[in-house]
Amino acid sequence: MLRVVRHPVFAVLVAGSFAGPSQAHMYTQFPAYERGGAPEASQYEAIYQDGAWAHIYMSMGHACGETKVMSTSPRTTQVAIVIPGNNSSAQEIDYPLLDGNYSFPKLDPAYKVLGPASPDVQGNDWGISVAQSEGIAALSRTYTFYAEKVPVYEKAPRAAVWVGDGVPSYNEAQIVFWAQLPEIPATSCVTDVQYFFAAAQFCPKSKIPGALPVQAWLLGATNNWPVEHLGGAPDQWAPYLRMRRDIKAKPLPDSCGGKGQIVSVYPSKEEIDTYLKPVSESKNGNAHQISVQEWISKHK
């Protein structure tokens, strides 16, 4: 059963003002419909120390369709993400370390699932343990969805959805959330963990030719999200962040032979199909998720 928790808008905090091991305040990539080239890594790549209580910004471009008069373009009115959390749905996948170069593999062949990530076969839990979304001016209402009837707050929510008046067509928006990242065990050979978030934008009905009611940013197609609903290019593409081990403070054991290991974590396809959805709001401020197809039928 889904459990939703609504979060009102509150002020965006500077990451360095929150007690914790990370002082990072960076952006994680959320590609726009028109790519326009890769950004500078110093601007957009989010790298955090393991164990960080991280303040994460996802840079979201306008993705509903464009007109020559920008003010008439449709606005993205909802954004959803599925979180690779500390539950059995998080998967470890075979995926190269992006390392700021944004060389995403092609959609075909599909990425390979290595096994569960929370925990993995060695018993290490790589899932994000806490996630808290923040509202922004354009998307001021946020809803958090849990699988349990009563939320278990030691477990990350399955999804967060931002809802509002829409992202201005002439600008970008940064959707914001906090996340508690896991510790890399000192006994492991892991040096880097990549977290990929399944994400989608939902757009209003439009008369603009080619305007899209939905657009997803995924590493591969699912039943509810076929290729034609993905991000407009043949590449796998999803917002991500990178967690890095401090080798000086936590050197690799001799058994690693001086070679580090990379772990890549992503929600399962079943989890994406269950939770990567828009919401329908009630007058009393509650919301429930609806199917992707229902949104398309109402807004195409």
The 8 nearest C-alpha neighbors of each residue, nearest first, counted from 0:
[[1, 146, 148, 147, 2, 145, 149, 144],
 [2, 0, 146, 145, 144, 147, 148, 3],
 [1, 3, 145, 144, 148, 146, 147, 0],
 [4, 2, 144, 143, 142, 145, 1, 5],
 [3, 5, 143, 142, 144, 6, 2, 145],
 [4, 6, 142, 141, 143, 3, 7, 285],
 [5, 7, 141, 142, 4, 8, 140, 133],
 [8, 6, 140, 9, 134, 5, 141, 139],
 [9, 7, 134, 139, 133, 135, 6, 140],
 [8, 10, 7, 11, 133, 134, 135, 6],
 [9, 11, 12, 8, 133, 134, 135, 13],
 [10, 12, 9, 13, 133, 175, 135, 134],
 [13, 11, 14, 10, 16, 17, 54, 15],
 [12, 14, 15, 16, 11, 24, 17, 54],
 [15, 13, 16, 54, 24, 17, 22, 12],
 [14, 16, 22, 13, 17, 23, 24, 21],
 [17, 15, 14, 13, 18, 12, 22, 19],
 [18, 16, 15, 14, 19, 13, 12, 52],
 [17, 19, 16, 20, 15, 52, 21, 14],
 [18, 20, 21, 52, 17, 51, 22, 15],
 [19, 21, 51, 22, 50, 52, 18, 48],
 [22, 20, 51, 23, 19, 48, 47, 52],
 [21, 23, 15, 14, 24, 20, 19, 53],
 [24, 22, 21, 25, 47, 14, 15, 53],
 [23, 25, 14, 54, 22, 26, 55, 13],
 [26, 24, 45, 23, 43, 44, 56, 27],
 [27, 25, 43, 56, 45, 44, 57, 28],
 [26, 28, 45, 57, 44, 43, 240, 239],
 [27, 29, 238, 58, 43, 57, 30, 239],
 [28, 30, 238, 58, 59, 57, 27, 31],
 [31, 29, 28, 34, 60, 59, 32, 238],
 [30, 32, 60, 33, 34, 62, 61, 59],
 [31, 33, 62, 34, 230, 231, 30, 61],
 [34, 32, 31, 35, 62, 30, 231, 60],
 [33, 35, 31, 36, 32, 30, 37, 60],
 [34, 36, 33, 37, 31, 38, 32, 30],
 [37, 35, 34, 38, 33, 39, 30, 101],
 [36, 38, 39, 35, 101, 34, 100, 40],
 [39, 37, 40, 43, 36, 42, 41, 44],
 [38, 40, 41, 42, 43, 37, 44, 99],
 [39, 41, 44, 43, 42, 99, 38, 100],
 [40, 42, 39, 43, 44, 25, 38, 45],
 [43, 41, 40, 39, 44, 26, 25, 38],
 [42, 44, 26, 40, 27, 28, 41, 45],
 [43, 45, 40, 27, 26, 46, 41, 42],
 [44, 46, 27, 25, 240, 26, 241, 43],
 [47, 45, 241, 242, 240, 44, 243, 48],
 [48, 46, 242, 243, 23, 241, 49, 21],
 [47, 49, 243, 242, 51, 21, 244, 50],
 [50, 48, 182, 51, 242, 243, 244, 181],
 [49, 51, 182, 181, 180, 48, 52, 179],
 [52, 50, 21, 53, 20, 180, 49, 48],
 [51, 53, 179, 178, 19, 180, 21, 50],
 [52, 54, 178, 51, 177, 55, 179, 21],
 [55, 53, 177, 14, 176, 24, 178, 56],
 [56, 54, 176, 175, 177, 53, 26, 57],
 [55, 57, 175, 26, 173, 174, 27, 58],
 [58, 56, 27, 173, 174, 29, 26, 28],
 [57, 59, 173, 29, 28, 172, 56, 26],
 [60, 58, 29, 172, 171, 173, 57, 31],
 [59, 61, 31, 171, 62, 30, 58, 172],
 [60, 62, 168, 31, 63, 171, 75, 166],
 [61, 63, 32, 64, 31, 60, 75, 214],
 [64, 62, 211, 210, 202, 73, 75, 61],
 [65, 63, 210, 62, 72, 73, 211, 209],
 [64, 66, 72, 69, 67, 63, 73, 210],
 [67, 65, 68, 72, 69, 71, 64, 207],
 [66, 68, 69, 65, 71, 72, 70, 64],
 [69, 67, 66, 70, 71, 72, 65, 169],
 [68, 70, 71, 72, 66, 67, 169, 168],
 [69, 71, 68, 72, 168, 169, 167, 66],
 [72, 70, 69, 68, 73, 66, 168, 65],
 [71, 73, 65, 69, 66, 70, 168, 64],
 [74, 72, 63, 71, 64, 205, 203, 75],
 [75, 73, 165, 166, 168, 76, 167, 202],
 [74, 76, 202, 165, 166, 201, 77, 63],
 [77, 75, 165, 163, 202, 164, 162, 74],
 [78, 76, 162, 201, 161, 200, 75, 163],
 [77, 79, 200, 161, 160, 199, 201, 162],
 [80, 78, 160, 199, 198, 159, 275, 161],
 [79, 81, 198, 197, 158, 159, 196, 82],
 [80, 82, 158, 197, 196, 157, 275, 198],
 [81, 83, 84, 196, 157, 158, 80, 266],
 [84, 82, 266, 89, 265, 126, 127, 264],
 [85, 83, 126, 127, 155, 82, 86, 128],
 [86, 84, 126, 128, 127, 117, 154, 155],
 [85, 87, 88, 84, 117, 89, 126, 154],
 [86, 88, 117, 89, 115, 85, 118, 116],
 [89, 87, 86, 267, 266, 90, 270, 115],
 [90, 88, 266, 83, 116, 87, 265, 117],
 [91, 89, 115, 116, 265, 264, 114, 266],
 [90, 92, 264, 116, 113, 114, 263, 115],
 [93, 91, 112, 113, 263, 111, 94, 90],
 [92, 94, 111, 112, 113, 110, 263, 95],
 [93, 95, 92, 263, 96, 110, 111, 262],
 [96, 94, 97, 93, 261, 263, 103, 104],
 [95, 97, 98, 94, 261, 193, 263, 191],
 [96, 98, 99, 101, 100, 95, 102, 103],
 [99, 97, 96, 100, 101, 241, 44, 40],
 [98, 100, 40, 97, 101, 44, 39, 102],
 [99, 101, 102, 98, 97, 40, 37, 103],
 [102, 100, 97, 103, 99, 37, 98, 236],
 [103, 101, 100, 97, 104, 99, 95, 98],
 [102, 104, 101, 235, 234, 236, 105, 97],
 [105, 103, 235, 234, 102, 106, 107, 94],
 [104, 106, 234, 107, 235, 233, 103, 108],
 [107, 105, 235, 234, 109, 219, 108, 233],
 [108, 106, 109, 105, 110, 233, 104, 219],
 [107, 109, 106, 110, 105, 104, 111, 219],
 [108, 110, 107, 106, 111, 219, 105, 218],
 [109, 111, 93, 112, 108, 92, 94, 219],
 [110, 112, 93, 92, 113, 109, 94, 108],
 [111, 113, 92, 114, 91, 93, 110, 90],
 [114, 112, 92, 91, 111, 93, 115, 90],
 [115, 113, 91, 112, 90, 116, 119, 92],
 [114, 116, 90, 119, 91, 117, 89, 118],
 [115, 117, 119, 90, 91, 118, 89, 125],
 [118, 116, 124, 126, 85, 119, 125, 87],
 [117, 119, 124, 116, 123, 122, 115, 125],
 [120, 118, 116, 115, 122, 121, 123, 117],
 [119, 121, 122, 118, 115, 123, 114, 116],
 [122, 120, 119, 123, 118, 124, 187, 116],
 [121, 123, 118, 119, 120, 124, 117, 116],
 [124, 122, 118, 119, 121, 125, 117, 120],
 [125, 123, 118, 117, 126, 116, 119, 122],
 [124, 126, 117, 116, 181, 123, 127, 118],
 [85, 125, 127, 84, 117, 124, 83, 128],
 [128, 126, 84, 180, 85, 179, 129, 83],
 [127, 129, 155, 85, 154, 179, 84, 126],
 [130, 128, 155, 179, 178, 127, 154, 153],
 [129, 131, 178, 177, 155, 156, 179, 132],
 [132, 130, 177, 176, 178, 133, 129, 143],
 [133, 131, 176, 175, 177, 130, 141, 134],
 [134, 132, 175, 176, 8, 135, 9, 131],
 [133, 135, 139, 8, 140, 141, 138, 7],
 [134, 136, 139, 138, 137, 133, 8, 174],
 [135, 137, 139, 138, 134, 163, 8, 164],
 [136, 138, 165, 166, 135, 164, 163, 139],
 [139, 137, 163, 162, 135, 161, 136, 140],
 [138, 140, 134, 135, 136, 163, 8, 137],
 [141, 139, 162, 134, 161, 138, 7, 163],
 [140, 142, 161, 6, 160, 134, 5, 162],
 [143, 141, 5, 160, 4, 159, 6, 3],
 [142, 144, 159, 4, 3, 158, 5, 156],
 [145, 143, 3, 158, 2, 156, 157, 1],
 [144, 146, 2, 156, 157, 147, 1, 150],
 [147, 145, 1, 0, 2, 148, 157, 144],
 [146, 148, 149, 150, 145, 0, 2, 1],
 [149, 147, 2, 0, 150, 1, 146, 145],
 [148, 150, 147, 151, 2, 145, 146, 1],
 [151, 149, 147, 152, 145, 148, 2, 146],
 [152, 150, 153, 154, 149, 147, 145, 155],
 [151, 153, 154, 150, 155, 129, 156, 128],
 [152, 154, 151, 128, 129, 155, 85, 150],
 [155, 153, 152, 128, 151, 85, 129, 156],
 [154, 156, 129, 128, 84, 130, 85, 127],
 [157, 155, 145, 158, 144, 143, 154, 130],
 [156, 158, 145, 82, 144, 81, 155, 146],
 [159, 157, 81, 144, 156, 80, 82, 143],
 [158, 160, 143, 80, 142, 79, 144, 81],
 [159, 161, 79, 142, 141, 78, 162, 143],
 [160, 162, 141, 78, 77, 138, 140, 79],
 [163, 161, 77, 138, 140, 76, 141, 139],
 [164, 162, 138, 139, 165, 76, 137, 140],
 [163, 165, 137, 76, 138, 166, 162, 74],
 [166, 164, 76, 74, 75, 137, 163, 167],
 [165, 167, 75, 137, 74, 168, 172, 76],
 [168, 166, 169, 170, 74, 165, 171, 61],
 [167, 169, 170, 61, 74, 72, 69, 166],
 [170, 168, 167, 69, 70, 171, 61, 166],
 [169, 171, 167, 168, 172, 61, 60, 166],
 [172, 170, 60, 59, 61, 173, 58, 166],
 [173, 171, 59, 58, 174, 166, 60, 170],
 [172, 174, 58, 57, 56, 59, 175, 171],
 [175, 173, 57, 56, 172, 135, 58, 176],
 [174, 176, 56, 133, 55, 132, 173, 57],
 [177, 175, 132, 131, 133, 55, 54, 178],
 [176, 178, 54, 131, 130, 53, 55, 132],
 [179, 177, 130, 53, 129, 52, 180, 131],
 [178, 180, 52, 129, 128, 127, 51, 53],
 [179, 181, 50, 127, 51, 178, 49, 52],
 [182, 180, 50, 49, 125, 127, 183, 179],
 [183, 181, 50, 49, 184, 180, 51, 125],
 [182, 184, 49, 185, 181, 244, 189, 187],
 [185, 183, 186, 187, 182, 123, 189, 188],
 [186, 184, 187, 249, 183, 251, 250, 252],
 [185, 187, 184, 252, 188, 251, 183, 189],
 [188, 186, 184, 189, 185, 183, 251, 252],
 [187, 189, 259, 260, 255, 251, 190, 186],
 [190, 188, 260, 187, 259, 261, 191, 183],
 [189, 191, 244, 259, 260, 243, 261, 188],
 [192, 190, 243, 261, 242, 189, 244, 262],
 [191, 193, 262, 242, 263, 241, 261, 194],
 [194, 192, 241, 263, 240, 264, 262, 242],
 [193, 195, 264, 239, 240, 263, 241, 265],
 [196, 194, 239, 265, 238, 237, 264, 193],
 [197, 195, 238, 82, 81, 239, 198, 237],
 [196, 198, 81, 217, 80, 237, 216, 195],
 [199, 197, 80, 216, 79, 215, 196, 81],
 [200, 198, 215, 79, 214, 78, 216, 80],
 [199, 201, 78, 214, 213, 77, 215, 75],
 [202, 200, 213, 77, 75, 212, 76, 78],
 [201, 203, 75, 212, 76, 63, 213, 74],
 [204, 202, 298, 212, 205, 73, 76, 74],
 [203, 205, 298, 299, 212, 202, 206, 297],
 [204, 206, 207, 203, 210, 73, 299, 298],
 [207, 205, 208, 204, 210, 209, 299, 73],
 [206, 208, 205, 210, 209, 64, 66, 65],
 [209, 207, 210, 206, 64, 205, 211, 65],
 [208, 210, 207, 211, 64, 206, 63, 65],
 [211, 209, 64, 207, 208, 63, 205, 212],
 [210, 212, 63, 213, 209, 64, 214, 202],
 [211, 213, 202, 299, 298, 295, 201, 203],
 [214, 212, 201, 211, 200, 202, 228, 215],
 [213, 215, 200, 228, 199, 229, 230, 201],
 [216, 214, 199, 229, 230, 198, 228, 217],
 [215, 217, 237, 198, 230, 236, 229, 199],
 [218, 216, 237, 197, 219, 236, 215, 235],
 [217, 219, 235, 236, 237, 106, 216, 220],
 [218, 220, 217, 106, 235, 109, 221, 110],
 [219, 221, 225, 226, 224, 222, 217, 218],
 [222, 220, 224, 223, 225, 268, 219, 272],
 [221, 223, 224, 225, 272, 220, 268, 269],
 [224, 222, 221, 272, 225, 291, 292, 220],
 [223, 225, 221, 222, 220, 228, 226, 229],
 [226, 224, 220, 227, 228, 221, 222, 223],
 [225, 227, 229, 228, 220, 224, 219, 221],
 [226, 228, 225, 229, 231, 224, 230, 214],
 [229, 227, 214, 226, 225, 224, 215, 213],
 [230, 228, 215, 226, 227, 214, 216, 231],
 [229, 231, 216, 215, 232, 214, 32, 228],
 [230, 232, 229, 32, 233, 227, 228, 33],
 [231, 233, 234, 230, 229, 235, 236, 32],
 [234, 232, 106, 105, 235, 231, 107, 230],
 [235, 233, 105, 106, 232, 104, 236, 103],
 [234, 236, 218, 106, 105, 103, 104, 219],
 [237, 235, 218, 217, 216, 234, 103, 238],
 [236, 238, 216, 217, 218, 195, 196, 239],
 [239, 237, 29, 28, 196, 195, 27, 236],
 [240, 238, 195, 194, 27, 196, 237, 28],
 [239, 241, 45, 194, 27, 193, 46, 242],
 [240, 242, 193, 46, 192, 45, 194, 47],
 [243, 241, 47, 192, 49, 48, 191, 46],
 [244, 242, 191, 48, 49, 190, 47, 241],
 [243, 245, 190, 246, 49, 48, 191, 183],
 [246, 244, 248, 247, 249, 243, 48, 250],
 [245, 247, 250, 249, 248, 244, 251, 190],
 [248, 246, 245, 249, 250, 244, 251, 190],
 [247, 249, 245, 246, 250, 244, 185, 251],
 [248, 250, 246, 247, 245, 185, 251, 244],
 [251, 249, 246, 247, 248, 252, 185, 245],
 [250, 252, 188, 253, 255, 249, 257, 246],
 [253, 251, 254, 255, 186, 250, 188, 187],
 [252, 254, 255, 256, 251, 257, 250, 188],
 [253, 255, 252, 256, 251, 257, 188, 186],
 [256, 254, 253, 257, 258, 188, 252, 251],
 [257, 255, 254, 258, 253, 252, 251, 259],
 [256, 258, 255, 259, 251, 253, 252, 254],
 [259, 257, 256, 255, 260, 188, 251, 190],
 [258, 260, 188, 190, 189, 257, 261, 255],
 [259, 261, 189, 188, 190, 262, 258, 191],
 [262, 260, 191, 189, 192, 190, 263, 259],
 [261, 263, 192, 193, 191, 264, 260, 91],
 [262, 264, 193, 92, 91, 192, 94, 194],
 [265, 263, 91, 194, 90, 193, 92, 195],
 [264, 266, 195, 83, 90, 89, 194, 267],
 [267, 265, 89, 83, 90, 88, 270, 271],
 [266, 268, 270, 269, 88, 90, 89, 271],
 [269, 267, 271, 270, 221, 272, 266, 222],
 [270, 268, 272, 267, 271, 273, 221, 88],
 [271, 269, 273, 267, 268, 272, 274, 266],
 [270, 272, 268, 275, 274, 269, 273, 267],
 [271, 273, 269, 270, 223, 274, 275, 268],
 [274, 272, 270, 271, 269, 275, 276, 268],
 [273, 275, 271, 276, 272, 158, 270, 81],
 [276, 274, 271, 272, 81, 79, 273, 80],
 [275, 277, 274, 291, 290, 288, 289, 79],
 [278, 276, 288, 289, 77, 79, 291, 201],
 [279, 277, 288, 287, 289, 286, 280, 276],
 [278, 280, 286, 287, 288, 289, 281, 277],
 [281, 279, 286, 285, 278, 284, 287, 282],
 [280, 282, 285, 283, 284, 286, 279, 287],
 [281, 283, 284, 280, 285, 286, 279, 287],
 [284, 282, 281, 285, 280, 286, 5, 279],
 [283, 285, 282, 281, 280, 286, 5, 140],
 [286, 284, 281, 280, 283, 287, 5, 282],
 [287, 285, 280, 279, 281, 278, 284, 288],
 [288, 286, 278, 279, 289, 280, 285, 3],
 [287, 289, 278, 277, 276, 279, 286, 290],
 [290, 288, 278, 277, 276, 287, 279, 291],
 [291, 289, 293, 292, 276, 294, 288, 277],
 [290, 292, 294, 293, 276, 295, 289, 277],
 [291, 293, 295, 290, 294, 296, 223, 289],
 [294, 292, 296, 290, 295, 291, 297, 289],
 [293, 295, 297, 291, 292, 296, 298, 290],
 [294, 296, 292, 298, 299, 297, 293, 212],
 [295, 297, 293, 294, 298, 299, 292, 291],
 [298, 296, 294, 295, 299, 293, 204, 292],
 [299, 297, 204, 295, 203, 296, 212, 294],
 [298, 295, 204, 212, 296, 297, 205, 211]]
